[in-house]
Amino acid sequence: MIEQKLIVGRYIELDTPQPVFAGPAVNGFREQIAVILHIDQSESLAAPVTNNPTLPGFNPTIKQQIAIGAQKAGEQIKSQFDRQRVSATAVGMVAKAHRNFVWLEWVGGIVNEVQPNGMDVLTGPMSGCWIMSYQRGGVSCVGHVGTVMEHGSADSIAARNAWNAFAASVPTPPFSGFNPFNDPWVGALPAQEPGELPRKTFALVTGAGTFHTVIAYPQAKKPTRIRIAGIQQNPATLPANGQIV
């Protein structure tokens, strides 16, 4: 349901917590304790400004001090005109269900797993990992297969092998999945704007079981503030046998 709040052109302060694991990895799957976050109501905030600390040993002259002060004042004034519609995120559940979600952090070399109990799951940033929805031990799970940038690295091989072994062991495959970074984006990819860092891709698995790709751009002067540049629903692209390569 949070896809309703991931509005294109809106900014999200996404400062995510570190994962809390339920225990050690078993057969390459490691369960995380579900951490519920929510998206607050948006508010109009000034655009972030550069925080340039004084370099050690730099003793500016009076003329330089005046120039530095004028530059900072100019940035502050400009930021007040460059307003951004921003929603913060925070730990905990709120009454409006469409603002709540489970955050799934990931590490390489394993299948990072969470039991969402019917809630939306957001995870990322993505670099080619598969996102899976499946049942294991009779419990519905969402998994982030923790491959890394190097396809042939030990972590990537271990994560793929863990998932493939599980998928091969299930008589009636109760799973589906997608690859948000590599699956086709319909239309032109949302463009980066001035003052933004390279794009980040996130994956959303809703409580209803739909898959979504979210394209966002962090603000260079405040990387935890991301601009939602695009969101689209994806079909399941996991092969029927569940095997990934």
trRosetta pair geometry for C-beta under 8 A, 3 or more apart (Angstrom, degrees):
i j d omega theta_ij theta_ji phi_ij phi_ji
1 4 6.0 -24 172 8 66 113
1 97 6.2 48 65 120 161 88
1 98 3.9 -109 146 -120 119 74
1 100 8.0 33 67 53 115 70
1 120 6.0 -130 31 -38 64 129
1 206 6.5 115 -22 -147 45 111
1 207 6.8 -10 -13 23 91 111
2 5 5.2 -54 -164 40 67 107
2 6 6.2 67 137 -25 82 99
2 39 6.4 122 -146 -2 112 131
2 98 6.3 155 -83 176 45 60
2 99 6.8 82 -108 -136 90 21
2 100 7.3 -132 -66 68 110 30
2 101 4.8 -34 -26 -55 151 125
2 120 5.0 -152 8 78 104 163
2 122 7.0 -56 73 -50 147 122
2 204 7.0 -136 71 -144 102 133
2 206 7.9 -168 29 -109 73 88
3 6 5.5 -52 -140 35 41 111
3 120 7.9 -168 -22 -128 77 148
3 204 6.3 142 -72 123 95 159
3 206 6.8 -51 -13 -77 115 123
3 212 5.6 176 -95 -73 128 173
3 231 6.1 170 -149 154 94 145
3 233 8.0 23 -139 -72 163 89
4 7 8.0 -1 156 -62 40 86
4 98 5.2 -15 50 178 132 131
5 10 7.9 -102 168 93 59 161
5 39 4.8 146 138 84 150 152
5 87 6.9 -104 173 97 110 177
5 98 6.5 145 -28 139 109 93
5 99 6.0 82 -49 -108 159 65
6 10 7.4 -164 -166 63 32 122
6 12 7.4 -27 -119 -47 73 141
6 204 7.5 -128 -9 -57 159 156
6 214 5.9 -70 179 -121 151 128
6 228 5.2 171 -179 -129 75 148
6 231 5.2 102 113 -64 120 155
7 10 4.1 70 71 -8 94 130
7 228 6.2 117 76 75 37 145
8 190 7.8 -150 -141 -107 113 146
8 228 5.5 -120 -106 117 36 97
8 229 6.6 31 -143 -177 86 17
8 230 6.1 32 -110 -91 115 37
8 231 6.7 -141 -62 11 90 91
9 85 7.5 39 128 48 85 120
9 227 7.2 -19 -143 -170 23 98
9 228 6.8 -35 26 73 27 86
10 42 6.3 -92 -148 -100 116 144
10 85 5.4 -68 -126 98 73 107
10 86 7.7 146 -179 -101 75 27
10 87 6.5 18 166 0 120 108
10 227 7.6 159 87 -150 31 59
10 228 5.2 9 61 31 78 119
11 45 7.9 -99 74 50 137 113
11 84 4.8 21 0 162 146 120
11 85 6.3 148 21 80 88 52
11 86 4.4 -35 84 -102 110 74
11 87 7.2 164 89 21 56 64
11 219 7.6 14 -138 -36 126 124
11 225 5.4 10 179 -179 118 97
11 226 6.8 160 -154 80 67 36
11 227 5.4 -38 -96 -95 77 62
11 228 7.4 -158 -89 1 25 78
12 39 6.9 -54 -129 -129 111 112
12 86 7.3 159 -89 -157 17 66
12 87 5.4 -22 -111 68 68 91
12 88 8.0 130 -164 -112 57 15
12 89 6.5 38 -180 -33 99 108
12 216 7.5 -57 40 -133 113 142
12 225 7.3 165 81 -151 37 52
12 226 5.4 -19 60 61 87 89
12 228 6.4 66 -10 -43 109 101
13 86 6.1 53 -32 178 97 111
13 87 7.1 -145 17 97 80 43
13 88 4.4 -16 51 -118 126 62
13 89 6.1 -155 85 14 73 76
13 224 5.8 35 -160 131 70 99
13 225 5.5 -26 -97 -96 67 73
14 89 5.7 42 -109 14 52 139
14 224 6.1 -155 65 -173 55 72
14 225 7.9 139 18 -106 71 23
14 226 5.6 -11 16 13 120 119
15 89 6.8 -180 37 66 67 100
15 224 4.9 16 -75 -159 86 137
16 37 7.5 -74 -120 -57 74 155
16 89 7.8 -4 -79 98 64 142
16 103 5.3 -176 -143 -175 112 151
16 105 6.6 156 140 -80 128 100
17 20 8.0 -13 131 -22 120 95
17 35 5.6 -128 60 179 129 161
17 37 8.0 -179 4 -70 103 114
17 91 6.5 45 -36 -80 134 120
17 103 6.9 125 39 78 83 142
17 105 7.6 -104 90 -43 59 131
18 105 6.7 16 -160 -58 35 175
19 32 4.9 -77 -161 -124 109 127
19 35 7.7 -139 -122 -9 50 131
19 105 4.0 -135 -54 62 102 127
19 106 8.0 105 -51 -55 143 19
19 107 7.4 -110 26 -23 146 105
19 112 7.4 -93 -114 -152 159 123
20 32 6.5 103 67 -162 51 81
20 33 4.6 -34 93 41 105 114
20 35 6.9 115 21 -58 104 112
21 24 7.6 66 140 -81 136 25
21 30 5.8 -32 -139 167 122 108
21 31 6.9 114 -160 83 70 53
21 32 5.8 -60 -102 -103 53 60
21 33 7.3 149 -153 -6 5 82
22 31 4.2 -19 31 94 126 107
22 32 6.8 172 -15 -133 87 9
22 33 5.5 130 -69 -57 83 78
23 26 7.6 23 101 -30 114 106
23 30 7.7 -146 81 -148 58 76
23 31 6.9 29 36 51 82 99
24 30 7.0 -74 166 -118 31 102
25 28 6.1 7 170 -127 122 14
25 29 6.4 153 -157 71 80 28
25 30 3.9 -56 -91 -68 80 100
25 110 5.1 -113 -113 -125 141 138
26 29 5.9 -31 68 63 71 85
26 30 7.5 134 13 -87 61 54
27 162 6.4 133 142 -146 66 91
27 165 6.9 -132 179 98 106 131
27 166 7.1 117 132 -70 124 96
28 110 5.5 -174 -173 -135 61 69
28 111 5.8 67 133 7 87 94
28 158 6.5 -168 -124 164 115 83
28 159 7.0 159 -176 -119 116 37
28 161 6.9 -159 -92 92 164 80
28 162 2.4 -140 129 -116 149 129
28 163 7.5 -110 119 -33 132 49
28 165 7.2 107 29 44 139 125
28 166 7.8 -130 71 -32 113 110
29 110 6.8 141 -111 180 17 96
29 111 4.7 -28 -106 69 70 110
29 113 5.2 23 -173 -17 97 140
29 136 7.3 -162 -169 -174 170 170
29 143 7.2 -62 -131 -120 100 131
29 162 6.3 168 -48 168 65 124
29 166 7.1 69 -49 -67 125 144
30 110 4.8 21 4 152 112 150
30 111 7.2 155 21 75 65 56
30 112 6.3 -27 69 -111 91 52
30 113 6.5 161 76 23 37 92
31 113 4.9 -50 -99 84 58 104
31 114 7.0 121 -159 -94 69 38
31 115 7.2 6 -151 -17 116 94
32 35 7.5 -54 149 -7 114 94
32 104 6.6 147 53 -136 144 71
32 105 6.8 150 -116 47 162 84
32 112 6.3 20 -21 -176 119 89
32 113 6.7 167 11 77 76 47
32 114 5.0 -35 63 -83 97 92
34 102 4.9 -52 -158 -134 99 126
34 114 5.3 109 -90 -171 78 110
34 115 6.3 -89 -46 68 119 65
34 116 6.4 139 -116 -110 133 41
34 117 7.0 -88 -20 10 173 107
34 119 7.7 111 -171 50 139 133
35 91 6.8 -59 -179 -129 98 100
35 102 6.7 117 65 -155 48 70
35 103 5.3 -39 83 52 104 95
36 91 7.2 94 83 -165 60 62
36 92 6.5 24 97 -153 98 9
36 93 5.0 -11 136 -61 143 88
36 100 6.0 -7 -172 -167 107 104
36 101 7.3 158 -150 84 64 28
36 102 5.8 -44 -95 -93 60 65
36 119 7.0 -54 -114 169 102 172
37 89 5.1 22 170 177 125 109
37 90 6.6 158 -155 81 81 26
37 91 5.8 -55 -102 -101 70 42
37 92 7.5 37 -126 34 34 40
37 100 7.4 157 86 -151 40 55
37 101 5.9 -22 65 68 85 78
37 102 7.6 128 18 -121 78 18
37 103 5.2 44 -2 -27 125 113
38 89 6.8 169 82 -150 36 68
38 90 6.2 -22 57 61 83 76
38 92 6.3 -50 4 85 113 64
38 93 6.3 123 -54 -131 120 28
38 94 4.6 102 -148 0 166 107
38 99 4.7 44 -165 131 95 99
38 100 5.0 -33 -97 -94 88 61
38 101 7.4 141 -98 19 40 68
39 87 5.1 31 -179 147 95 134
39 88 7.8 158 -155 86 51 37
39 89 5.6 -34 -98 -97 57 80
39 99 4.8 -131 53 -158 78 84
39 101 7.6 37 -22 7 96 110
40 87 5.4 177 69 -167 69 79
40 88 4.6 12 29 60 130 81
40 89 7.0 -154 -2 -85 85 27
40 90 6.5 52 -45 4 109 108
40 99 7.6 80 -75 -168 19 134
41 87 6.8 -131 133 -120 13 96
42 85 4.9 28 169 173 135 89
42 86 6.2 150 -151 75 82 26
42 87 4.4 -60 -85 -65 74 86
43 85 7.6 173 85 -151 18 57
43 86 6.2 -33 63 64 67 79
43 87 7.8 122 11 -89 65 47
44 83 5.0 2 -173 -179 102 126
44 84 7.4 148 -152 73 55 34
44 85 6.1 -32 -94 -96 63 61
44 86 7.7 114 -125 18 16 82
45 83 6.9 143 72 -157 28 73
45 84 5.6 -32 68 65 80 86
45 86 4.6 -25 22 21 123 132
46 49 7.7 -11 132 -29 117 98
46 79 4.2 62 170 141 110 97
46 80 5.2 -36 -112 -90 118 46
46 82 7.2 69 -165 72 63 72
46 83 6.5 -57 -101 -106 39 60
46 84 7.5 28 134 19 12 88
47 78 7.6 -50 57 122 123 80
47 79 4.5 -133 62 -142 79 77
47 82 3.8 -16 -11 103 136 112
47 83 7.1 -122 -33 -92 79 13
47 84 5.6 103 -86 -22 67 113
47 195 8.0 9 -178 149 130 157
47 219 7.7 -166 -164 -151 83 145
47 221 7.7 71 153 60 85 137
48 79 7.1 -117 87 -134 6 129
48 219 5.5 122 30 128 129 140
48 221 4.0 177 111 102 110 109
48 222 3.6 -162 -93 -12 166 121
48 225 6.3 170 -30 32 131 146
49 72 7.7 88 160 -153 138 69
49 75 4.5 111 -145 144 118 116
49 76 6.1 -21 -72 -81 163 56
49 79 5.0 -77 -59 -54 101 147
49 221 6.1 -124 136 175 6 147
50 75 6.3 -82 28 -153 89 161
50 221 5.3 -96 -77 -124 54 113
51 221 7.5 124 -1 -168 76 87
54 58 5.8 -147 179 67 85 114
55 58 4.2 73 68 -14 93 129
60 64 3.6 -130 -168 98 105 123
60 65 4.9 143 107 -58 123 72
60 68 6.4 -53 -133 -10 174 137
61 64 4.7 96 49 9 73 102
61 65 6.9 -130 97 -7 38 87
62 65 5.5 -51 -147 34 32 115
62 66 6.5 35 153 -20 64 102
63 66 5.8 -53 -153 33 31 111
63 67 6.5 29 151 -16 64 107
64 67 5.6 -55 -147 38 35 112
64 68 6.1 34 155 -19 68 105
65 68 5.8 -53 -144 37 29 109
65 69 6.2 30 156 -18 64 108
66 69 5.8 -57 -147 38 28 111
66 70 6.3 28 155 -20 64 108
67 70 5.8 -55 -147 36 29 111
67 71 6.4 31 154 -21 63 105
68 71 5.7 -54 -150 34 31 112
68 72 6.5 27 155 -15 65 106
69 72 5.9 -57 -148 38 31 108
69 73 6.2 31 155 -19 66 108
70 73 5.7 -55 -145 38 30 112
70 74 6.3 34 154 -22 64 106
71 74 5.7 -56 -151 34 29 113
71 75 6.6 28 153 -18 64 104
72 75 5.7 -53 -149 35 34 110
72 76 6.4 34 153 -20 66 104
73 76 5.7 -53 -149 35 33 112
73 77 6.4 31 154 -18 65 105
74 77 5.8 -55 -148 36 31 109
74 78 6.2 30 155 -17 65 108
75 78 5.7 -56 -145 39 31 111
75 79 6.2 34 156 -25 65 106
76 79 5.8 -53 -147 31 29 112
76 80 6.9 32 153 -23 60 101
77 80 5.9 -55 -160 26 34 112
77 81 7.2 22 149 -9 64 103
78 81 5.9 -63 -159 39 39 105
78 82 6.1 19 152 -5 75 112
79 82 5.7 -62 -136 50 35 100
80 83 7.5 4 175 -67 36 82
84 225 7.6 71 119 172 157 136
86 225 6.6 -41 -127 -140 123 115
93 100 5.1 22 -134 -116 79 136
94 99 5.4 -18 59 82 123 128
94 100 6.3 -168 38 -64 73 97
96 99 4.8 59 93 4 101 113
96 100 7.7 167 94 -18 57 89
97 100 5.8 -60 -156 27 45 113
100 119 6.2 -73 121 -146 104 121
100 120 7.4 143 102 37 62 98
101 119 6.3 159 -135 159 38 106
101 120 4.3 -51 -118 86 93 102
101 121 6.7 154 -176 -100 92 18
101 122 5.1 42 149 -5 142 108
101 204 8.0 -59 -141 -136 142 97
102 114 5.9 178 147 139 136 146
102 116 4.9 -148 20 -123 150 88
102 119 5.1 110 -21 98 103 123
102 120 6.9 178 22 90 75 48
102 121 4.8 -29 71 -105 102 72
102 122 7.3 165 79 23 48 67
102 142 7.9 144 85 42 129 135
103 121 7.9 145 -102 -157 12 63
103 122 5.9 -30 -108 71 61 91
103 123 7.3 129 -168 -87 53 59
104 112 6.2 136 173 124 102 114
104 114 4.9 -132 -101 -1 106 137
104 121 5.3 29 -18 -175 120 109
104 122 7.1 175 22 81 81 38
104 123 3.9 -34 72 -85 101 113
104 142 6.4 -117 -57 102 157 114
104 144 5.6 156 132 -20 125 126
105 112 7.0 -114 95 -176 52 151
105 123 7.4 -163 -73 -134 14 87
106 112 4.3 -151 -118 15 75 156
106 123 6.2 70 -30 -173 114 116
106 129 7.0 50 154 -146 166 177
106 144 4.2 -93 -90 109 131 139
106 146 5.1 -179 175 -98 105 98
107 110 6.6 27 82 38 90 105
107 112 6.4 124 29 -74 65 123
107 146 5.7 6 94 -139 40 153
108 146 4.5 -177 -122 154 30 108
108 147 7.0 28 -137 -167 88 11
108 148 4.4 4 -116 -54 138 110
108 153 7.9 -16 175 105 139 132
108 155 3.7 23 151 175 113 144
108 156 7.3 -41 -162 -58 109 56
108 159 6.7 -93 -169 -42 58 134
109 146 5.7 -32 31 99 37 122
109 154 7.2 7 -108 117 105 80
109 155 3.8 -77 -66 -137 81 81
109 158 4.6 12 -156 77 72 133
109 159 5.6 -156 -158 -51 11 92
110 146 5.3 27 56 30 52 133
110 158 7.1 -28 -67 123 47 110
110 159 6.0 -41 17 -102 7 85
110 162 6.4 17 -145 16 50 170
111 132 7.6 -24 -153 35 120 133
111 143 4.7 -3 177 -171 106 126
111 144 7.2 153 -163 71 56 41
111 145 5.4 -24 -108 -104 81 62
111 146 6.8 -159 -89 3 25 87
111 159 6.3 133 -59 -155 60 80
111 162 5.2 -146 -15 110 104 126
111 163 5.4 125 -77 -70 128 87
111 166 7.6 -37 -3 1 163 147
112 123 7.8 157 93 -143 126 141
112 143 6.5 145 73 -158 47 64
112 144 4.4 -16 60 58 106 97
112 145 8.0 -154 22 -71 73 15
112 146 5.6 85 -18 -51 100 112
113 136 7.6 -36 -153 34 148 148
113 141 5.2 -8 -165 -175 104 130
113 142 7.3 156 -149 81 56 43
113 143 4.7 -19 -96 -100 78 88
113 144 7.9 -158 -67 23 38 65
114 121 6.3 157 75 -124 127 132
114 141 6.8 147 74 -156 35 78
114 142 5.7 -17 61 60 87 89
114 143 7.9 169 19 -84 61 45
115 139 5.7 -34 -119 159 123 122
115 140 6.9 108 -147 82 76 62
115 141 5.6 -52 -90 -100 63 73
116 119 4.7 -134 173 57 95 76
116 120 7.3 -145 -168 75 140 8
116 121 5.0 -100 -87 -55 137 109
116 140 7.1 -63 45 113 86 104
116 141 7.7 129 0 -139 81 32
116 142 5.6 38 -26 0 120 117
116 205 7.6 -156 -30 96 161 109
116 207 6.9 -148 129 -99 128 77
117 140 8.0 147 -79 69 27 108
118 140 7.9 76 -59 75 54 145
118 207 4.6 44 172 -152 57 118
119 207 5.4 -39 -129 -77 9 114
120 204 6.4 -9 -175 -169 110 95
120 205 6.9 163 -158 87 60 50
120 206 4.9 -27 -107 -126 92 53
120 207 5.5 -72 -55 -26 57 82
121 142 4.4 -173 44 62 168 166
121 204 7.2 158 83 -154 52 48
121 205 4.6 -2 55 57 101 98
122 202 6.1 7 -171 169 93 125
122 203 7.3 159 -153 84 47 51
122 204 5.3 -13 -101 -102 75 78
122 214 7.8 -6 -140 15 104 147
123 126 7.9 81 112 -67 82 90
123 131 6.6 159 62 -113 128 121
123 142 7.7 -174 -20 135 134 122
123 144 5.0 -142 162 -76 156 136
123 202 6.8 160 82 -163 35 80
123 203 5.2 -18 64 62 87 97
123 205 8.0 10 9 5 106 99
124 180 7.9 -62 -91 75 112 145
124 200 6.5 113 149 162 126 101
124 201 6.2 -147 -139 104 132 51
124 202 3.5 -111 -5 -115 156 67
124 203 5.8 151 -60 12 97 71
124 214 7.6 -113 -25 63 158 105
125 200 4.1 -86 -114 -160 132 101
125 201 6.0 97 -164 54 83 53
125 202 6.3 -69 -110 -76 56 69
126 129 5.8 -126 -142 39 81 92
126 131 7.9 -62 -104 -40 126 113
126 180 5.1 165 -14 75 177 107
126 181 4.2 -159 129 -49 113 108
126 200 7.9 119 29 179 65 66
126 201 4.3 -62 51 94 106 103
126 202 6.6 165 -12 -100 100 20
126 203 5.8 90 -61 -30 131 100
127 147 7.9 -134 84 99 92 83
127 148 7.1 11 82 -163 136 39
127 149 5.5 -59 154 -84 142 72
127 181 6.0 76 -160 -93 8 170
127 201 8.0 152 -65 50 38 110
128 147 6.1 -72 99 95 96 121
128 149 7.5 113 22 -117 125 41
128 151 7.7 -71 128 -86 155 86
128 179 6.8 2 -163 -170 47 112
128 181 5.0 -86 -69 76 41 138
128 182 5.7 55 -126 -36 73 115
129 144 5.8 34 143 -177 142 81
129 145 5.3 177 -167 73 89 71
129 146 6.4 -9 -120 -109 132 24
129 147 5.1 172 -99 43 73 85
129 159 7.9 -53 -129 140 98 151
129 179 7.4 -174 97 -136 31 78
129 181 7.3 77 31 7 57 124
130 145 4.4 17 57 31 90 129
130 147 7.6 61 6 7 78 118
130 163 7.1 113 71 -172 132 175
130 177 5.2 39 174 157 105 136
130 178 7.4 168 -152 89 71 22
130 179 5.2 -47 -100 -87 67 86
130 238 6.9 87 -162 -94 127 101
130 244 5.4 -104 -32 -102 154 160
131 142 7.1 -4 -178 -176 91 95
131 143 7.3 165 -158 85 47 52
131 144 5.9 -14 -108 -104 75 65
131 145 7.5 -138 -73 11 28 82
131 177 5.8 172 87 -156 47 88
131 178 5.9 -15 58 62 95 70
131 179 7.4 161 14 -94 76 34
131 180 6.5 25 4 -14 127 104
131 203 4.4 -177 -51 161 159 159
131 205 6.4 -161 154 -49 124 117
131 211 7.1 145 89 -134 122 114
132 141 7.9 17 106 105 95 91
132 142 6.9 160 86 -159 56 48
132 143 4.3 -9 59 58 106 99
132 144 7.9 -161 23 -68 78 23
132 145 6.6 71 -13 -34 113 101
132 163 6.9 171 -35 -139 154 125
132 175 5.9 -12 -170 -167 108 113
132 176 7.4 159 -152 86 63 35
132 177 4.0 -33 -101 -91 64 121
132 238 7.0 70 -109 -77 85 151
133 140 7.6 -4 -174 -169 84 92
133 141 7.6 172 -151 89 44 50
133 142 5.6 -17 -100 -105 68 74
133 143 8.0 -171 -72 21 25 74
133 175 6.7 158 85 -153 50 61
133 176 5.4 -9 59 62 98 82
133 177 6.6 174 16 -81 66 62
133 205 5.6 167 -73 -155 114 140
133 209 6.2 135 157 -141 164 77
133 211 7.7 -135 -15 -71 126 99
134 140 7.8 164 94 -149 30 53
134 141 5.8 -22 71 64 75 92
134 143 6.6 -15 28 5 113 116
134 174 5.9 110 -158 104 68 77
134 175 3.6 -3 -101 -105 105 95
134 176 7.5 174 -71 22 71 47
134 177 7.8 -14 -43 -56 101 100
135 138 6.4 3 176 -129 113 15
135 139 6.5 153 -154 69 73 30
135 140 5.7 -40 -96 -91 78 50
135 141 6.9 134 -114 14 26 85
135 174 4.2 -22 30 112 109 138
135 175 7.4 -134 21 -68 61 72
136 139 6.2 -34 68 59 63 83
136 141 5.4 -12 20 7 106 138
136 166 7.3 -31 -106 -163 119 131
142 205 5.0 173 -123 65 135 152
143 163 7.3 159 123 -104 143 108
144 203 7.6 158 -106 56 101 138
145 159 5.0 125 177 159 77 111
145 160 6.7 69 174 -85 129 50
145 162 7.8 177 -136 71 90 101
145 163 5.0 -24 -110 -44 125 145
145 244 7.0 104 115 53 173 160
146 155 6.7 -72 124 169 97 104
146 159 4.6 -150 65 -105 66 143
147 151 7.3 13 -179 -123 127 51
147 155 7.1 139 -138 119 39 85
147 156 4.0 52 -146 -129 87 82
147 159 5.1 -147 -62 72 62 138
147 160 6.3 41 -77 -47 115 92
148 153 5.6 -34 61 57 115 146
148 155 5.0 47 -4 87 120 128
148 156 5.4 -109 34 -58 72 93
149 153 7.9 58 66 -9 58 138
150 153 3.8 89 87 -36 111 110
150 156 6.3 -143 91 -11 64 137
151 156 5.6 -158 -162 143 28 163
152 156 6.7 10 7 67 4 131
152 157 6.9 25 -161 -50 42 108
153 156 4.7 92 57 8 83 103
153 157 6.9 -154 91 -4 41 88
154 157 5.9 -58 -146 40 29 109
154 158 6.1 29 157 -21 66 110
155 158 5.8 -57 -145 37 28 110
155 159 6.3 25 160 -17 65 108
156 159 6.0 -58 -147 37 28 108
156 160 6.4 23 158 -13 64 109
157 160 6.0 -59 -147 41 29 107
157 161 6.0 28 157 -20 65 111
158 161 5.8 -57 -145 38 27 111
158 162 6.4 31 156 -24 63 105
159 162 5.8 -52 -150 30 30 112
159 163 6.7 22 156 -11 63 104
160 163 6.0 -61 -152 40 32 105
160 164 5.9 26 157 -17 69 113
160 244 5.6 -124 -139 89 97 100
160 245 7.3 73 -162 -127 143 18
161 164 5.7 -57 -138 41 29 109
161 165 6.1 33 161 -23 65 107
162 165 6.1 -56 -149 33 24 110
162 166 6.7 22 154 -15 60 107
163 166 5.8 -60 -155 37 33 110
163 167 6.1 28 154 -18 70 109
163 242 7.5 -141 154 160 91 99
163 244 6.3 10 95 27 133 119
164 167 5.7 -53 -142 38 33 110
164 168 6.1 31 158 -18 65 108
164 242 7.2 155 -124 119 51 89
164 243 5.2 49 -129 -128 101 73
164 244 6.5 -130 -70 38 96 71
165 168 6.0 -57 -146 38 27 109
165 169 6.4 25 155 -23 61 112
166 169 5.8 -66 -151 33 29 111
166 170 6.9 28 156 -28 65 105
166 242 7.9 -101 93 147 77 142
167 170 6.2 -56 -154 21 33 110
167 173 6.7 23 -159 -123 81 110
167 175 6.5 -93 -113 48 92 153
167 241 6.8 95 145 146 119 60
167 242 2.9 -159 -161 118 136 136
167 243 6.2 -166 92 -65 141 53
168 241 7.6 25 -92 169 69 96
168 242 7.3 -149 -49 76 50 117
168 243 7.2 48 -62 -77 94 98
170 173 5.4 101 100 -101 122 52
170 174 6.6 -119 180 20 142 76
170 175 7.2 112 56 -9 165 113
170 242 7.4 64 43 -5 120 163
173 240 7.1 152 47 173 157 60
173 241 7.4 -161 -64 -140 151 26
173 242 5.6 -167 -135 -40 132 121
175 238 6.9 -71 126 108 96 159
175 242 5.6 58 75 -107 132 120
176 209 7.9 65 54 -177 133 103
176 236 4.0 -52 -177 -132 115 145
176 238 5.6 171 -165 36 45 125
177 211 8.0 104 -167 -90 29 145
177 236 6.4 81 48 -152 26 90
177 237 7.3 -69 100 61 64 63
177 238 3.7 75 51 -52 90 131
177 242 7.9 85 12 -135 123 72
178 183 5.6 -21 -177 -39 99 152
178 203 7.5 170 82 -139 100 120
178 211 4.5 109 12 173 142 161
178 213 7.9 -110 127 -56 133 96
178 234 4.9 111 -161 116 162 135
178 235 7.3 146 -96 94 124 40
178 236 5.8 -118 -60 -127 92 42
178 237 5.0 80 -123 24 71 94
178 238 6.8 -93 -62 -31 38 83
179 182 4.5 -17 127 51 121 100
179 183 5.1 143 72 -34 73 91
179 237 6.2 -79 16 76 86 128
180 183 6.2 -41 -113 30 23 110
180 201 5.6 175 124 157 109 118
180 202 7.4 -42 123 106 160 23
180 203 4.4 -163 -13 -89 147 93
180 211 7.6 -151 -75 170 97 107
180 213 4.1 159 -151 -106 101 96
180 214 7.9 -5 -173 23 145 56
180 234 6.7 -143 -102 -20 74 159
181 201 5.1 143 -93 78 77 155
183 213 7.0 -155 68 -55 113 140
183 234 5.6 67 113 -146 155 135
183 237 5.4 179 -105 -4 119 157
185 189 5.3 76 85 -91 154 80
185 213 6.9 -112 -101 93 89 150
185 215 7.6 39 -123 -50 142 134
185 230 7.6 58 -161 124 125 147
185 232 6.9 128 -148 36 73 143
186 232 5.9 -178 34 -165 105 162
188 191 7.7 -9 142 -44 114 89
189 199 7.9 -83 163 -42 117 171
189 215 6.9 172 -167 -122 82 162
189 230 7.5 -141 -163 24 49 159
190 199 7.7 131 81 -112 92 135
190 215 5.0 154 39 102 121 140
190 217 8.0 -129 118 -29 112 111
190 229 3.5 155 132 147 147 109
190 230 3.9 -169 -28 -24 132 119
191 229 7.5 -152 53 -165 36 135
192 196 5.1 -154 -166 82 88 123
192 198 7.0 -51 -94 -120 146 39
192 199 6.3 -120 -74 -51 101 89
192 217 5.5 146 -123 -117 74 141
193 196 5.2 79 61 -5 69 129
193 217 6.7 140 26 94 83 162
193 227 7.3 -12 27 60 123 163
195 219 6.5 -5 140 -152 94 77
195 220 5.4 -130 -177 23 54 113
195 221 6.9 -26 -170 -7 102 102
196 217 4.0 15 -177 157 138 123
196 218 6.7 137 -162 77 77 43
196 219 6.2 -59 -109 -108 67 41
196 220 6.1 -158 -119 -30 12 88
196 227 6.8 -67 -110 22 133 125
197 217 6.7 165 61 -175 59 74
197 218 4.4 -11 44 71 118 99
197 219 7.4 31 1 92 91 6
197 220 5.3 139 -49 -86 81 70
197 223 6.2 17 -1 -115 149 95
198 217 7.8 -126 141 -132 15 82
199 215 5.8 -21 -165 -166 127 91
199 216 6.9 134 -159 74 73 38
199 217 5.5 -52 -103 -88 63 76
199 229 7.2 -79 -122 36 109 147
200 215 7.9 147 79 -158 45 46
200 216 5.1 -28 67 72 92 91
200 217 7.2 157 18 -96 78 27
200 218 6.3 57 -8 -27 124 97
200 226 6.7 -70 49 -128 125 136
201 213 6.4 -25 -164 -167 103 96
201 214 7.0 142 -162 77 52 56
201 215 6.0 -21 -104 -102 73 62
201 216 7.7 163 -91 25 25 75
202 213 7.6 141 76 -164 50 48
202 214 4.2 -21 64 65 98 111
202 216 6.4 22 -3 6 112 119
203 211 7.3 -32 -165 -160 94 89
203 212 7.4 140 -164 78 48 57
203 213 6.7 -28 -105 -106 60 56
203 214 7.4 -155 -69 19 14 89
204 211 7.3 139 82 -163 61 42
204 212 4.0 -16 64 63 109 106
204 213 7.7 -153 23 -66 85 13
204 214 5.9 72 -19 -25 112 115
204 231 7.8 10 17 -150 139 113
205 209 7.4 -15 -176 -140 87 30
205 210 7.6 171 -152 82 48 39
205 211 6.0 -16 -102 -103 70 65
205 212 7.8 -169 -72 24 29 76
206 209 6.6 -43 76 24 80 21
206 210 4.8 10 33 50 119 85
206 212 7.1 62 -32 -6 100 114
210 233 5.7 -36 172 -142 121 113
211 233 6.8 109 80 -164 56 65
211 234 4.4 -59 106 66 108 96
211 235 7.4 14 53 122 120 4
211 236 6.5 129 -1 -78 139 61
212 231 5.9 14 176 -175 118 95
212 232 6.7 171 -151 88 76 30
212 233 5.3 -45 -95 -100 80 53
212 234 6.5 164 -104 6 22 87
213 230 8.0 1 109 113 90 95
213 231 7.1 178 88 -146 51 50
213 232 5.8 -6 54 58 92 80
213 234 5.6 73 -19 -40 98 124
214 228 6.8 -56 -168 -137 103 92
214 230 7.4 166 -156 91 42 55
214 231 4.9 -4 -108 -104 72 91
215 228 7.8 101 79 -166 56 52
215 229 4.8 -66 109 72 97 101
215 230 4.1 16 44 54 117 96
215 231 7.3 -151 22 -67 71 47
216 226 4.1 32 165 166 127 124
216 227 6.2 160 -159 74 73 44
216 228 5.6 -36 -102 -100 92 44
216 229 6.0 162 -108 9 30 89
217 226 6.5 151 71 -158 31 75
217 227 4.9 -14 57 51 89 100
217 229 5.5 61 -9 -37 100 130
218 222 7.9 -139 178 99 85 50
218 223 4.3 20 173 -150 135 67
218 224 7.4 35 -140 -32 108 11
218 225 7.0 109 -154 74 65 49
218 226 5.1 -44 -88 -96 57 80
219 222 4.8 11 84 57 117 76
219 223 6.7 -146 65 -87 58 29
219 225 4.6 -8 19 82 123 102
219 226 7.3 -148 -11 -90 76 30
219 227 7.0 95 -58 -26 86 95
220 223 7.3 14 -132 -73 21 76
222 225 4.5 34 106 15 110 114
228 231 6.7 -15 -176 -35 111 109
234 237 7.2 -56 162 -17 112 108
238 242 6.2 12 162 -118 118 50
238 244 7.3 -58 -136 -69 85 99
239 242 6.6 -108 80 -18 80 13
239 243 5.8 -34 69 52 132 70
239 244 7.6 175 20 -76 106 54
